[in-house]
Amino acid sequence: MALSLRIQKSPMPGFRLGMGITLAMLSLIVILPVGALLAKGASYGLSGIWGTVNTPRVWAALYLSFRLSFFAALFNLVFGTLLAWVLARYEFPGRRLIDALVDLPFALPTAVAGIALTTLYAPNGVFGSVFKSLGIKIAYTEWGILIALIFVGLPFVTRTVQPVIDEIEREVEEASATLGAGRLYTMRRVILPALAPAALTGFALSLARAVGEYGSVIFIAGNLPLKTEIAPLLIVIKLEEFDYNGAAAIGLAMLLISFTMLLVINLIQIWSRRRIGHV
Amino acid sequence: MFDSSFQEPLLTPTEGNRHPWRPATEESPLVRRILIAVAVLGLAVLVVAPLGVVFAEALAKGAGAAIASLASPDALSAIKLTLLVAGISVPVNAVFGVAAAWTITKFDFRGKAFLITLIDLPFSISPVVAGLALVLLFGANSLIGGWLVAQGFPIIFALPGIVLASVFVTFPFVARELIPVMIEQGRTEEEAALTLGASGWRVFRTVTLPNIKWALLYGVLLCNARAMGEFGAVAVVSGKIRGQTATMPITIEMMYNEYLSVAAFTLAAVLALLGLLTLALKTLLEWRHADQLSAIRRH
């Protein structure tokens, strides 16, 4: 650091090989397929895409997917932050086991989660029968989809917020307390604002994951057109009918809405970082 | 009120035993207990219960029936296919991850941020849309796909498509894990080895690799778990041909839809065990080699 020599020609070998492998793989796996999707959309034309998307069934699926994904991410924002706080700050028996279990939704394949959640929340399932006696149906309704989306996005917020809690200096909290703030006030005005950017990142990741989720949802959703049909399922249905234009149109619409949402979240994040005053 | 507090010794921080002393930077024991209870209970209901159901349903008709279901031709061919797909796509991804991390961390060039964004892109694309993109590029109706089919080398509804889809959904795992670690380690060690006359390959093998081995293993573990469990992208590109292109997750879906509950859940239990093993190894790595892994985890 102290003596950084600016070397014009890097002595490090392997740039060509490394860059070659990176660009070749990136092209084959990401750029060409995504390019093919964009090209399909371009050849289909804006009016074609609009014609496909602007039908009650597609609107219902998009609205359902994004609405439930938002609520699932919101739940994960609150519960995930609570979980991160408990794991980072409290000592209790089984803490390390619970810490490891948080990542289970990442390690459990979505199809496995899908059939397990469906069995659990079906009217004759362990949880489903309890809800049934209360007159609530979970599986094959929006509630079931919501539970599956909560499951797949659960670890994101905890894993982004936990390292930030570890880094908060106790002195800040002590200063707040010596200035007469109650614990709740310190929590609200000192700790939560510091966690906000990381929590928002986790929220965005959870949201993006939920919007695209397919495997865990299709089992529990019931998949009734206009009611419990998610947008990714509609793409699969179009593909099975060999309607490639239609599938591409819905895929592009999903990408467009997702990226717009992520952009807005990024802007909120920049704004909240600036407001709190650290980079 | 005034009298009673006046009587109290000066050093007692609060009145009586109703409010025992605690640091100002901690929540009261009651609040703490409630928060722990909510966290543990929430995790038990949301995460542990589904895991338990998998094993309970697999063993619903006894261990014998479960083991017998694994010996069915469908289950066996699914296990073989999944192992084959992971066996190809995980090493491919490991090589890519190391190459990308080496290029990004050891050299300065324009457009680096853009390159990282492109590598991260698969995380923000739905697996179903990824499968769709592959079908549009390599499907029999497409330019490239049509030509490849004519050469007798179909991609979609065949093994290459499943591998491509698996590589797509796991694309960022290894690179994402290695880049922060390699940035932290800097370039000085490699530069020292080079000035001492070591060849490039030797520098990588004897200097870089020992430094990144745990992070690499960490990335490979996560990559493998996802590759074996991928459903959405594979469902689109595989065509779900029984005995040929049906991976374990696809076969689980088929069996479940045919009401073969024990068979479906037994195969699911195998994947769940793999997931638990991945978690255990990952946790072990985090305990033993935390200093050699990147600090902030997302996946």
Interface residues (C-beta under 8 A of the other chain):
Chain A: S10 P11 M12 P13 G14 F15 L17 G18 M19 I21 T22 M25 L26 L28 I29 V30 I31 L32 P33 V34 G35 A36 L37 A39 K40 F79 L82 L83 W85 V86 L87 Y90 F92 G94 R96 I98 D99 A100 L101 V102 D103 L104 P105 F106 A107 L108 P109 T110 A111 V112 A113 G114 I115 A116 L117 T119 L120 G125 V126 F127 I147 I150 F151 L154 F156 R159 T160 P163 R170 E173 E174 A177 T178 R183 T186 L205 A208 V211 G212 E213 Y214 G215 F219 P232 I235 V236 L239 Y244 A247 A248 G251 M254 L255 S258 F259 L262
Chain B: A24 T25 E26 E27 S28 R32 L35 I36 V38 A39 V40 G42 L43 V45 L46 V47 V48 A49 P50 L51 V53 V54 E57 V92 V95 F96 A99 A100 W102 T103 K106 F107 D108 L115 L118 I119 L121 P122 F123 S124 I125 S126 P127 V128 V129 A130 L132 A133 L134 V135 L136 L137 G139 N141 S142 L164 V167 F168 F171 R187 E190 E191 L194 T195 S199 G200 V203 F204 L222 A225 R226 M228 G229 E230 F231 G232 A235 V236 M248 P249 I250 I252 E253 Y256 A264 F265 A268 L271 A272 G275 L276 T278 L279 A280 K282 T283 A295 I296 R297 R298 H299
